[in-house]
Amino acid sequence: MSCGEPHETDCSEILDHLYEFLDHEMPDSDCTKFEHHFEECSPCLEKYGLEQAVKKLVKRCCGQDDVPTDLRAKVMGRIDLIRSGQAVPDHDIATAPASQES
């Protein structure tokens, strides 16, 4: 997606990191870069608005469920592995023995 105009930051970079922006998981300097891009690129601004609306809807509809502590620890461990560049185990977090499912 692009408006066809040249930008200081390419549309593909903006869209690749959109959820980091939405989740406030990037440095302020990068946030400023995104905000500037949205000011001059209506297709990316539209995509941002859509993703923001979906995120709010999911939070409203599903945000009340408690996450089991062990699941949160497994997910956070997987995220830490990915961020550090280490090999991620082949088994899937969602693949749990039937006795552990609720």
C-alpha positions as CSV (number, residue, x, y, z in Angstrom):
1,M,0.0,0.0,0.0
2,S,1.3,3.4,-0.9
3,C,0.1,6.7,-2.1
4,G,2.7,6.7,-4.9
5,E,4.5,9.7,-3.5
6,P,8.1,9.6,-2.2
7,H,8.3,9.8,1.6
8,E,11.2,10.1,4.0
9,T,10.1,6.8,5.5
10,D,8.9,4.2,3.0
11,C,5.3,3.0,3.4
12,S,6.4,-0.6,3.7
13,E,8.5,0.2,6.7
14,I,5.6,2.0,8.3
15,L,3.2,-0.9,7.7
16,D,5.8,-3.5,8.8
17,H,6.0,-1.8,12.2
18,L,2.5,-0.5,12.6
19,Y,1.6,-2.7,15.6
20,E,4.8,-1.6,17.4
21,F,3.5,2.0,16.9
22,L,0.0,1.1,18.0
23,D,1.3,-0.7,21.1
24,H,3.7,2.1,22.0
25,E,6.6,-0.2,21.8
26,M,9.0,2.0,19.9
27,P,11.2,5.0,20.8
28,D,9.7,8.5,20.7
29,S,11.9,9.4,17.7
30,D,10.4,6.5,15.7
31,C,6.9,7.6,16.8
32,T,7.5,11.1,15.5
33,K,8.7,9.6,12.1
34,F,5.4,7.6,11.9
35,E,3.3,10.6,12.8
36,H,5.0,12.7,10.1
37,H,4.4,9.9,7.6
38,F,0.7,9.7,8.5
39,E,0.4,13.5,8.0
40,E,1.5,13.1,4.3
41,C,0.2,9.6,3.4
42,S,-3.5,9.0,3.5
43,P,-3.4,5.3,2.6
44,C,-1.1,4.6,5.6
45,L,-3.2,6.8,7.8
46,E,-6.3,4.9,6.7
47,K,-4.6,1.6,7.5
48,Y,-3.5,2.9,10.9
49,G,-7.1,4.0,11.7
50,L,-8.5,0.7,10.7
51,E,-5.9,-1.3,12.8
52,Q,-6.5,1.0,15.7
53,A,-10.3,0.5,15.5
54,V,-9.8,-3.3,15.4
55,K,-7.5,-3.2,18.4
56,K,-10.0,-1.2,20.4
57,L,-12.8,-3.6,19.4
58,V,-10.8,-6.6,20.4
59,K,-9.9,-5.0,23.7
60,R,-13.5,-4.1,24.4
61,C,-14.8,-7.6,23.5
62,C,-12.0,-9.7,24.8
63,G,-10.0,-7.6,27.3
64,Q,-11.7,-8.9,30.4
65,D,-10.4,-12.4,30.2
66,D,-7.7,-13.3,32.7
67,V,-4.6,-14.9,31.1
68,P,-3.2,-17.9,32.9
69,T,0.2,-17.1,34.5
70,D,2.0,-20.0,32.9
71,L,0.7,-19.1,29.4
72,R,1.9,-15.5,29.9
73,A,5.3,-16.7,31.0
74,K,5.6,-19.0,27.9
75,V,4.6,-16.2,25.5
76,M,6.9,-13.7,27.1
77,G,9.8,-16.3,27.0
78,R,9.1,-16.8,23.3
79,I,9.1,-13.1,22.7
80,D,12.4,-12.7,24.6
81,L,14.0,-15.5,22.5
82,I,12.9,-13.9,19.2
83,R,14.1,-10.4,20.2
84,S,17.5,-11.8,21.3
85,G,17.9,-13.6,18.0
86,Q,18.1,-17.0,19.6
87,A,16.7,-20.1,18.0
88,V,13.0,-20.6,18.8
89,P,12.0,-24.2,19.8
90,D,10.1,-26.1,17.1
91,H,7.1,-27.0,19.4
92,D,4.2,-24.6,19.4
93,I,3.0,-22.9,22.6
94,A,-0.6,-23.7,21.7
95,T,0.2,-27.4,21.5
96,A,-0.4,-28.5,25.1
97,P,-1.3,-32.0,26.4
98,A,-5.1,-32.5,26.7
99,S,-4.8,-32.6,30.5
100,Q,-3.7,-29.0,30.6
101,E,-6.5,-27.6,28.5
102,S,-9.5,-26.0,30.3
